[in-house]
Amino acid sequence: METIQKNEIDKEWVYLLYTAKQIGLSPEEVRAYLNNPEQHLPTISKIIAQ
């Protein structure tokens, strides 16, 4: 497992959450999708298509 220093921010995660927020997704919805993409893909696809 990779250890990240406390003062280091993962820019890719920040960008992911920023982009998700821009299209109307909450952090909880992103987490749910990452935990089970097959189950949440139809919902995410509908949101993106809007």
Secondary structure, DSSP 8 states (H G I E B T S, - for coil): -----TT---HHHHHHHHHHHHTT--HHHHHHHHH-HHHHHHHHHHHHH-
